[in-house]
Amino acid sequence: MWRVRPYTLDDLEPLRAIQAACFPPPFPESLWWSRDQLASHVAVFPAGALCAEGPGGILAGSATALVVRFDPAHPQHTWAEVCDHGFIRTHDPAGDTLYGIDVAVRPEFRGHGVARALYEARFALVRRIGLRRFVAGSRLSGYGRHADRLSPEAYAAEVVAGRLCDPVVTPQLHLGLRPGAVIRGYLSDEDSRDCALLMEWTP
């Protein structure tokens, strides 16, 4: 049903519409992908700039990634450091890891396999260009509701064990990604208290 393809400059307005639908106020519009950032994704690493196209050509979701050198033994980093504040000029063609910096699926298409199609395309890209792994810093987006009684590490452990459901991490676990370290100060975000969980997939 979903055709995953690289997005292009012709897709800029639909991609911005995906951002608006996925991150409505009070999420600041300044944190949506800008036209300059999207143009940079297309120019720097088009293979990692993906969208899911449905019947009639509607764009239901998008995902962006770059290649980096990554050492899982030293997992602490920030989103801005790894992706050059979203411009991905840190892309390293000689790197060993495909790093996912964004996945967005329009609310009306969630639960219909869009995210799975995007992740499967990412996994296929890892295999195709011979990388060692796929990695993402996944926001602990449900942590804020439990921060008064759990540390980020304890919350992540509860999610991994299946005793709590996190809107970002739980679906990734179902897609076969494995959890690693909690990263504090990953991205300024009240819901996650700036925390993310490193998620990894290997071929």
C-alpha positions in Angstrom: 0.0 0.0 0.0 2.8 2.4 0.9 5.5 3.2 -1.6 8.7 4.4 0.2 10.9 6.7 -1.9 13.4 9.5 -1.5 11.7 12.8 -1.0 12.7 15.7 -3.3 12.5 19.4 -3.4 9.1 19.1 -5.0 7.9 17.5 -1.7 8.8 20.4 0.6 5.3 21.7 1.2 3.7 18.2 1.9 6.6 17.4 4.2 6.0 20.6 6.1 2.3 19.7 6.3 3.4 16.3 7.9 5.4 18.3 10.5 2.4 20.5 11.2 0.0 17.6 11.6 2.4 15.6 13.8 3.7 18.4 16.0 0.8 20.8 16.6 0.9 23.7 19.1 2.1 24.0 21.8 5.0 22.3 20.0 6.9 25.3 18.5 6.8 25.7 14.8 10.4 26.7 14.9 11.3 23.1 15.6 9.5 21.7 12.5 11.8 21.0 9.6 12.5 24.2 7.8 12.7 24.5 4.0 16.5 24.9 4.3 16.9 21.8 6.4 14.8 19.7 4.0 16.8 21.0 1.1 20.0 20.1 2.9 18.7 16.5 3.5 18.0 16.1 -0.2 21.4 17.6 -1.2 23.6 15.9 1.4 22.2 12.3 1.6 19.2 11.8 -0.6 19.1 8.0 0.1 18.4 8.7 3.8 15.6 11.2 3.1 12.5 9.0 2.8 8.8 9.5 2.5 5.9 7.1 2.4 3.5 7.7 -0.5 0.0 6.3 -0.5 -2.9 6.1 -3.1 -3.3 9.3 -5.0 0.2 10.4 -4.2 -0.5 11.6 -0.7 2.5 11.7 1.7 1.6 9.9 4.9 4.9 10.0 6.6 8.6 10.8 6.4 11.9 9.7 7.9 15.4 11.2 7.7 18.8 9.6 8.4 22.5 10.1 7.9 25.6 8.0 8.1 27.9 8.5 11.0 30.8 6.8 12.8 29.2 5.5 16.0 30.7 3.7 19.0 28.0 2.1 21.1 30.4 1.9 24.0 30.3 5.7 24.2 26.6 6.5 23.6 26.3 9.9 25.2 25.6 12.6 22.6 22.9 15.2 21.7 20.6 15.3 18.7 22.1 18.6 17.6 25.6 17.2 17.7 24.9 14.1 15.6 22.9 15.8 12.9 24.3 19.4 12.8 21.1 20.9 14.2 19.1 19.1 11.5 21.1 20.0 8.5 23.0 16.7 8.4 26.2 18.2 7.2 27.8 15.8 9.7 27.0 13.0 7.3 30.1 10.8 6.8 30.0 8.5 3.7 32.8 6.4 5.3 30.8 5.9 8.5 29.5 2.6 9.8 26.1 3.5 11.2 22.8 4.8 9.7 21.5 7.2 12.3 17.8 8.1 12.2 17.0 11.6 13.3 13.3 11.8 12.6 10.2 9.8 11.8 6.8 11.5 11.4 3.5 9.8 10.4 0.3 11.9 9.9 -2.1 11.1 12.8 -4.8 9.8 10.4 -2.5 7.2 8.9 -1.0 5.9 12.2 -1.7 2.2 12.8 -1.7 1.5 9.0 1.9 0.3 8.6 3.5 3.6 7.5 6.2 3.6 10.2 6.9 -0.1 9.6 7.4 0.6 5.8 9.8 3.5 6.6 11.8 1.5 9.0 12.0 -1.5 6.7 13.3 0.9 4.0 16.0 2.1 6.5 17.0 -1.5 7.3 17.2 -2.3 3.6 19.5 0.8 3.2 21.8 -0.5 6.0 22.1 -3.8 4.1 22.5 -2.2 0.7 25.4 0.1 1.6 27.0 -2.3 4.0 26.7 -0.6 7.3 27.0 -2.2 10.7 23.8 -0.9 12.3 20.9 1.4 12.5 20.7 3.7 15.5 18.3 6.3 16.8 18.0 8.4 19.9 14.3 7.8 20.7 12.6 10.4 22.9 11.1 9.0 26.1 8.0 10.9 25.2 5.9 9.4 28.0 8.4 9.9 30.7 7.1 13.3 31.9 4.0 11.7 33.3 6.1 9.4 35.5 9.1 11.7 36.3 7.8 12.4 39.9 8.4 8.7 40.8 10.8 7.2 38.3 14.2 8.1 37.0 14.6 8.0 33.2 16.5 4.7 33.5 13.8 3.2 35.6 11.1 4.4 33.2 13.0 3.0 30.2 13.3 -0.4 32.0 9.5 -0.4 32.7 8.8 0.3 29.0 11.3 -2.4 27.8 9.7 -4.9 30.2 6.3 -4.0 28.8 4.8 -2.7 32.0 4.6 0.8 30.6 3.8 1.9 27.1 5.8 4.8 25.5 4.5 6.4 22.3 7.9 6.4 20.7 9.9 3.5 22.2 7.2 0.8 22.4 6.5 0.7 18.6 10.2 0.6 17.9 10.6 -2.4 20.2 7.8 -4.1 18.2 9.8 -3.4 15.0 12.8 -5.3 16.3 15.0 -2.4 17.6 17.0 -3.2 20.8 17.4 -0.8 23.7 20.7 0.6 24.9 21.6 3.4 27.2 19.5 6.3 28.4 20.8 9.6 27.0 20.1 12.6 29.2 20.1 16.1 27.7 19.5 14.6 24.2 16.9 17.1 23.0 15.1 20.0 24.6 11.6 18.5 25.1 9.4 18.8 28.2 7.5 15.6 27.6 10.6 13.5 27.8 12.4 15.7 30.2 15.1 16.0 27.5 15.8 12.2 27.7 16.1 9.6 25.0 16.8 5.9 24.8 19.4 4.7 22.4 17.7 2.1 20.0 19.7 -0.1 17.7 19.0 -2.6 14.9 21.7 -4.8 13.3 21.4 -6.9 10.1 
